[in-house]
């Protein structure tokens, strides 16, 4: 009984961490678009950079939530 519970916790934590793949793709997309837009219009760097950092922070928050859920599954 205890072995099945531990294996189910491991599977659940692994599934919770799958969201990190999407976060990695999202962060790469944000910064590649940021670099491309600054290369096209260097005068708009200040405005575009602040929006890019905001997008990065919100995307990184999703990663932290996924990691938190994985730890809660493992250690409770």
ABEGO torsion letter per residue (X at the ends): XAAAAAAAAAAAAAAAAAAAAAAAAAAAAAAAAAAAAAAABAAAAAAAAAAAAAAAAAAAAAAAAAAAAAAAAAAX
